[in-house]
Amino acid sequence: MTKSGPKKMRAYVLIETAPGKTKSVKGTDSTVVNLDAVTGPFDFIAVVEGTTLDAVGRLVTDEIGSIDGVTRTTTCLAVAIG
């Protein structure tokens, strides 16, 4: 068994934006690991990680949600099954 660093919370953030608005985001206690523009009902899907659930929540509400042009976010927490 290998020793690894502290476990991080991971979430997928589905982002809707106003037409013509695109930006990237970064946090401090949590960070955007990947950001993809997608087709369908959402404009972007971000993979975010944080040290705690609160850190992920702050990234989504304070950083992503406050970007000019972001109209709505839906956050899906990744969970371990089994």
C-alpha positions as CSV (number, residue, x, y, z in Angstrom):
1,M,0.0,0.0,0.0
2,T,1.4,3.4,-1.0
3,K,1.2,6.5,1.1
4,S,-0.6,9.3,-0.6
5,G,-1.3,12.9,0.3
6,P,-4.5,14.2,1.8
7,K,-7.6,13.1,0.1
8,K,-9.4,15.8,-1.9
9,M,-13.1,16.3,-2.6
10,R,-13.9,16.2,-6.3
11,A,-17.0,17.6,-8.0
12,Y,-18.3,18.3,-11.5
13,V,-19.7,21.7,-12.0
14,L,-22.2,22.1,-14.9
15,I,-22.1,25.8,-16.0
16,E,-24.6,27.8,-18.0
17,T,-23.4,31.2,-19.4
18,A,-25.0,34.2,-21.1
19,P,-24.2,34.3,-24.8
20,G,-20.7,35.5,-25.6
21,K,-19.3,35.1,-22.1
22,T,-16.2,32.8,-21.5
23,K,-13.7,32.9,-18.6
24,S,-11.5,30.6,-16.6
25,V,-11.4,30.4,-12.8
26,K,-9.0,29.5,-10.1
27,G,-9.4,29.2,-6.3
28,T,-7.0,29.0,-3.4
29,D,-8.3,26.1,-1.1
30,S,-9.7,24.5,-4.2
31,T,-9.0,24.6,-7.8
32,V,-10.4,23.9,-11.3
33,V,-8.7,20.8,-12.5
34,N,-10.2,20.8,-16.0
35,L,-12.7,23.0,-17.9
36,D,-14.3,21.8,-21.1
37,A,-16.7,23.7,-23.4
38,V,-19.5,21.3,-24.2
39,T,-22.6,21.0,-26.4
40,G,-26.1,20.5,-24.9
41,P,-27.9,22.2,-22.1
42,F,-24.7,23.4,-20.4
43,D,-21.9,25.5,-21.9
44,F,-19.0,24.2,-19.7
45,I,-18.3,21.3,-17.4
46,A,-15.6,22.0,-14.8
47,V,-13.8,19.4,-12.7
48,V,-13.0,20.9,-9.4
49,E,-11.1,19.7,-6.3
50,G,-10.8,21.0,-2.8
51,T,-9.5,20.0,0.6
52,T,-13.0,20.0,2.1
53,L,-16.6,20.2,0.9
54,D,-16.7,23.8,2.2
55,A,-13.7,24.7,0.0
56,V,-15.4,23.2,-3.0
57,G,-18.6,25.1,-2.1
58,R,-16.7,28.4,-1.8
59,L,-15.1,27.9,-5.2
60,V,-18.4,27.3,-6.8
61,T,-20.3,30.1,-5.2
62,D,-17.6,32.8,-4.7
63,E,-15.4,32.2,-7.7
64,I,-17.4,30.4,-10.5
65,G,-20.8,31.8,-9.6
66,S,-19.6,35.4,-9.4
67,I,-18.0,35.4,-12.9
68,D,-19.7,37.9,-15.2
69,G,-21.8,35.9,-17.6
70,V,-22.3,32.8,-15.5
71,T,-26.1,32.5,-15.1
72,R,-26.4,29.1,-13.3
73,T,-24.3,26.2,-11.9
74,T,-25.2,22.7,-11.0
75,T,-22.7,20.9,-8.8
76,C,-22.4,17.1,-8.7
77,L,-20.1,15.7,-6.0
78,A,-18.1,12.6,-6.9
79,V,-18.6,9.7,-4.4
80,A,-16.9,6.4,-4.0
81,I,-19.2,3.4,-4.5
82,G,-18.4,0.0,-2.9
